[in-house]
Structure formats: C-alpha cells, structure tokens
Amino acid sequence: MKKTLILGGGIGGIVAANALKKHMGASMQVTVVDRETNHYFASSFPLLMIGEKNPSTITRELKQLRRKKIEVLNSEVTKLDLPGHRVTTNQGDLYYDHLVISLGVEYHPEAVSGFSEFALNAYDLKDVIKINNRLNNFSSGQIVLFISSAPYKCPPAPYEIMFLLDQFFRSRRFRHKVKLTIVTPDYSPEPLAPPKVGQSVRKMLKEKGIELITEAKVLKVEKNVLILDHGTKIHADLLLGIAPHWTPEVLRDTDLVDSRGFVKVNPFTLETRYPSVYAIGDANAIRLPVMGAYAPKAGVFAHAQADVVARNIILSSRGLKPKYQYKGKGMCIMNTGFGRACYSSVHYYKKPRPFITLLRPTTLAYWAKVAFEKYWFIRSF
Ligand SMILES: Cc1cc2nc3c(=O)[nH]c(=O)nc-3n(C[C@H](O)[C@H](O)[C@H](O)COP(=O)(O)OP(=O)(O)OC[C@H]3O[C@@H](n4cnc5c(N)ncnc54)[C@H](O)[C@@H]3O)c2cc1C
C-alpha cells in the first residue's frame, strides 16, 4: 500500500488528505501530522474579532478526519530527511512514498521591538479573542492596525478588519469618537493588483473615514505609540499588528528553501527539487512571473494547489503520468461591513501582469462568504 504523508492540517493539508482518501480509498495510507489538535478557520477571525462568531463555530478537531479513514497524528514535525523519505516527529519517524508539505507560516512578533508587549497580533487566534474583549470595553480613542512586513497572508484581510471595525463602532453609535488608522509598508492597498483595485480600496477607506498610511516601515512599538521609519510617531489607544511571517524552522533547516525560507517549487506542479515531495500553500515560494514578488498567500490558493497535487499523486500511484497543472487562479471575498462584501477574481500567472478584479460591495458576495465557511466544514470534516 502506498503511503502519503501530509505535513500540516491547515487548509492545504485538509484538502489534499480528503481528495486522496476519496479517490484512493484503502489502497493508500493517508496520514496528516499537525502539532495542533484543532483546525481553526482563519478567514473567520475578523468576524470573531467583532463578536459575530465565537471560537467554537470556527474550530474543528483534526481527529474528526479519522471518520474518513485519514490517519491523524498530533505531533511536532522536527526534521526532514528527504533523500531517506523520512520525517521525524516528536513521536518517532514516519516514512512515505509521497510527501505533501503544507506547514504554512508562523508569526514572529518578537522581530519587531515592543510588538509582544504593546500590540496584539490581529492574525493570531489567542490575540483575536483578546482584541474582541478590548473592543467591547473601548469607548473612544484611536485604534491603529499596522502591517509589519511583506509577504503577509491574505492581502485583503487587513482592510476587511478595518471595515469591520468601522461597522462595529457605527452600529454602537459612537464611531465619531473612534479614529481608525491602517499602516502598511506597501505603496498602495493590494499592490499586486492593477492600480484601479488599490484606488477602489482607498475610496472605500475614505468614505468610511479610515486613515491610510502607506510605505511605512514600523521600527518600534512602545506603550500606545507606533514609531515609523520616516520619523513619524503615531499615538494609539489600541495597537493591533500583523506580525512578520516566517516558515517553520523545520523547513528552514532543509535545502528546499529560498533565501527567505520559503520552499522552492515548480510553479505548475508544486513539486520541490526532490521527486514526490510537494510544497503547497503559504510555505511555498511561488513568485509572480513578471513582477518577481511572492504570489499572494491565501487559503483559496492553498486549496487549488492541494487539488492539483492530490490528483497528480493519484495518477502516479496508478502508474500514470501526472498531467494536472496549477493555474494561479482563485477568487476572494472581502467583507466591507454591514452585510456586504467585494468579490475579487484572481489569475496571478497571467502576463504581462496579474489579473485581479474587485467588484463593488454586494449582499450576494457577503452571503457567498458565509456559505463558503459552512461548505468548508461540511465538505472537509
Ligand atoms: C485573519 C485572516 C483572514 C484570512 N482570510 C482569508 C480569506 O478570506 N480567504 C483566503 O483564501 N485566505 C484567507 N486567509 C489566509 C489562509 O488562512 C491561509 O492562507 C491558509 O490557511 C494557508 O493554508 P496552509 O495549508 O498553507 O497553512 P495553514 O492553514 O496555516 O496550516 C499550517 C498547519 O501546519 C501546522 N504546523 C506548522 N508547523 C508545524 C510543525 N513543525 N509540526 C507540526 N505541525 C506544524 C500548523 O499547526 C497548521 O495547522 C486568512 C488568514 C488570516 C490570518
């Protein structure tokens, strides 16, 4: 029986495991290894922040996958011996015929001086719960959300958070007492998209009275103060940040990675330099063909990459030639508050530049995002 080992039970790992087990049944052993016992659906963190969700509704135990005969090992992956087809975990060694790496990225607030003491990480579940408590007791003052560095996952998410904060305070009727500011190192919101996408986001921010500060590198965080590289100091009563993202150390210790620690892959097959070893999702180093920047990192792309890899593993384990290719396509929905959302269509391999659209906010797009979360849990677990 062929063995496929999947490292990481996040979006990419769960999609790959389900696809393989569904098509291969008892003829393939599919094992998912994750250090967490639970899977958390990060797309819903912004709603959790404003109290429209609670942690239990966006969490599932990974061991539920066992009902589908997917093996689940709750363990830390500590070492990869790729020539030897061996993965070491803190519960022993595992061997594989095919390896799918979907270990995502980790947050490093300690890389920004003062972040851990004086700011909360808007991408981290524990801090998101704390932010919700702080918002419930916030009556006036300034809230600043800063993006520490690129690449950061789901580029529209910081703007979605701002729109939902605007909704939160407007619906409590004291929005006029709260100043909202977003600080980004990018020259514009959605910098990989054509300029009119960034302009649309700027327009929405302006209409909602949200201040935007671009091309700002955060040097330091102090109590109630954000210090930027152009000498600016911004006062904040509540500081929210997006901490720098790095791949897990177990990947950085291998010869798979580029200079920034992301796993180099064939952009169409997601295969690494080692045959039958694939890297999908946030941890890989796919770059845009023309602009050279890292391609956007988001669940929708991890999902599509997992599908391609699973289908190719199925073919090769049946002795057939892998033929499926990842196309760099996906769609994204950004909540803009009050039951509306913008639908965005993405084709980032398109030349001469990536194709990214952003439609006007509609209630239909909002309900599509609500429906997707339900679909995700029903389909995956
Ligand atoms: C606030 C927020 C909003 C978002 N909104 C959207 C959205 O609307 N749409 C969208 O498409 N994307 C969104 N994303 C991005 C999306 O969640 C990620 O891009 C996606 O989860 C990446 O999938 P992945 O499989 O690569 O990694 P992950 O889902 O992060 O999974 C990685 C897994 O690996 C495990 N792991 C890591 N290291 C080890 C180790 N050494 N040993 C064992 N286990 C390990 C982790 O515990 C984790 O479970 C959002 C993200 C955030 C934070």
The ligand as an ORCA input file, in Angstrom:
! r2SCAN-3c Opt
* xyz 0 1
  C      -7.180     36.886      9.635
  C      -7.038     36.028      8.406
  C      -8.018     36.071      7.419
  C      -7.865     35.298      6.273
  N      -8.850     35.351      5.319
  C      -8.734     34.589      4.207
  C      -9.769     34.600      3.221
  O     -10.810     35.268      3.369
  N      -9.572     33.846      2.104
  C      -8.433     33.097      1.921
  O      -8.326     32.437      0.888
  N      -7.452     33.065      2.843
  C      -7.585     33.783      3.985
  N      -6.587     33.744      4.936
  C      -5.329     33.002      4.670
  C      -5.457     31.500      4.910
  O      -5.938     31.224      6.205
  C      -4.070     30.856      4.709
  O      -3.517     31.321      3.517
  C      -4.205     29.335      4.660
  O      -4.630     28.856      5.909
  C      -2.877     28.679      4.245
  O      -3.029     27.284      4.256
  P      -1.748     26.340      4.529
  O      -2.259     24.953      4.457
  O      -0.630     26.761      3.687
  O      -1.313     26.696      6.037
  P      -2.130     26.666      7.383
  O      -3.608     26.649      7.118
  O      -1.598     27.794      8.204
  O      -1.727     25.278      8.058
  C      -0.434     25.006      8.516
  C      -0.525     23.925      9.585
  O       0.783     23.419      9.853
  C       0.904     23.188     11.240
  N       2.340     23.215     11.570
  C       3.242     24.190     11.327
  N       4.478     23.812     11.692
  C       4.367     22.559     12.205
  C       5.307     21.615     12.717
  N       6.609     21.897     12.803
  N       4.845     20.418     13.136
  C       3.523     20.116     13.056
  N       2.595     20.954     12.567
  C       3.015     22.171     12.138
  C       0.126     24.318     11.885
  O      -0.278     23.972     13.193
  C      -1.055     24.456     10.911
  O      -2.183     23.709     11.317
  C      -6.732     34.478      6.122
  C      -5.762     34.404      7.137
  C      -5.918     35.172      8.266
  C      -4.887     35.055      9.364
*
